């Protein structure tokens, strides 16, 4: 019984539609074989239209088949394969695992290993084929869907089996074909020296190991167990590969016979010679990642409603509007009234100018960089960690020369006004919030260019462009975007405004995804990397970009092993001159990112890395050490800023005591604390 397994087209390894075309070629041309039943498995085709097309073809030709469905809800539950990563194994600590690194493609397939097992289901489908055939035939052929047998090739296999039926297995070498039409000539016999297919006698009990995924030796694992020699014995093992299996009790009980053709993949250059072999490996990994990323984008997309709040909690705002939280409502009104007296603000308002000379460019010097007193011109600037240079601190004297203070006022005031319009039901607040958005982002005369190219400039370095650290200054977009959603609901921003704002965000994302400075920030191993992910995830949720949101969830998990130690501490933050501030600052970023991800049911709270650290462990550590971490002399530290973290700990750690917030709890902190305005209304 020949059971062929039809899998997904994998571009760019295969041509689109190749699975269907190969099935049709087989049905049109392969002869019937005496005493051989043919059957098909339609194996987790991820594209519903393509699966339907293949099923219709099989039905129209009277073929027997079994469908193993791809179920999006089941796929959504498959975790990333990051919990096996130890510190110093992620893309953030190893340049070899980054794009362009020699191990990049293998790393990308490794972190998707579990998803690969489900979506590709290579060995799962082979075992299903064995189960189907075992009760119906003596010899079982669980073969790939692109396998084609000519009449002479089948006769050779049958003759060998009839001559030596005591062998438990038959190993059938494979020949790669770049022109299927050649197979129509029964005298055609190509060299067959590729990874073989295997025939099982029905009294064998060996099964394929379903922990081996497509692209990483799923069939070779069986060849190793059976003791079949070949070039696979010389393959190099990666650090993440399973240990090679021991020989089976059936090892050596095989014979080689005949040959089988592997039909054209649609890319002949990947099938020929040593160069084709090397290129094939890379394209295969690329194809696996691309297909799984599409599945992740679709899975997240089914849960993603761009109009729904991603950080603040819809139900809590409704409850507040109906009269709950009297103290918060009172303070909200007071803050909103003050915000009405400020702005609108623009990057054009600064007295200084970015090194580009364009007043629309955001400009802010790096806070801890000072003129070098040993140089006549002070260049290049030198770092004095924890000491703000004149004018670089929020709201400080001299900050009017730059943009950060005004940007922060836009973000904070817009959020307060939007919350007030929603909770207090007064449209005037939404109207002023809309003016803030239009002036900073949309009006051509006043709008900021969509980049942070000149944020945290260190004079005399990097051509007087920001190295990437300054992206942090726009991180509060995550709660600001909820404010924009609320303003849009009120009607204060019309459709034209909304589309223009999304166009600005898309341009900004293009800069985030391509600018060298942004990539530098993305790879930071401290709070900067976390806040980069938070910013990117929040924008993705707002734009309905399921692919980028899925990637943010992956990157967050990769970071945890490198940034949170086994005891829950954050070594990078504790190494700073203000460890107490930075430990809590970074945790606010982590918890806010977890909330954005939870808006699409991506649970970062429960995630644990290989050595056990996770957000809950980090919150426990912060709670235990909040009063013992050092501060620098003269630093004013708001002890109340631990409250949101304790609240999160109580919600996500069953062993932690419940936290009862006092009526007069602080609702607005200094922005350097990274605590959003009216944080009590955030998502659980």
Secondary structure, 3 states (H helix, E strand, C coil): CEEEEECCCCCCCCCCCHHHHHHHHHHHHCCCCCCCCEEEEEECCCCHHHHHHHHHHHHHCCCCEEEECCCHHHHHCCCCCCCCCCCCCCCCCCHHHCCCCCCHHHHHHHHCHHHHHHHHCHHHHHHHHHHHHHCCCCEEEEEECCEECCHHHHHHHHHHHHHCCCCCEEEEEEEECCCHHHHHCCCCCCCCCEEEEEEEECCCCCCCCCCCCCCCCCCHHHHHHHCCCCHHHHCCCCCCCCCCCCCCCCCCCEEEEEEEEECCCCCHHHCCHHHHHHHHHHHHHHHHHHHHHHHHHHHHHHHCCCCCCCCECHHHHHHHHCCCCHHHHHHHHHHHHHHHCCCCCCHHHCCCCCCCCCCCCCEEECCCEECCCCCCCCCCCEECCCCCCCCCCCCCCCHHHCCHHHHHHHHHHHHHHHHHHHHHCCHHHHHHHHHHHHHHHHCCCCCCCCCCCEEEECCCCHHHCCCCHHHHHHCCHHHHHHHHHHHHHHCCCCHHHHHHHHHHHHHHHHHHHHCHHHHHHHCCCCHHHHHHHHHHHHHHHHHCCHHHHHHHHHHHHHHHHHHCCCCCCCHHHHCCCCHHHHHHHHHHHHHHHHHHHHCCCCCCCCCCCCCCCCHHHHHHHHHHHCCCCCCCCCCCCCHHHHHHHHHHHHHHCCCCCCCCCCCCCCCCCCHHHCCCCCHHHECC
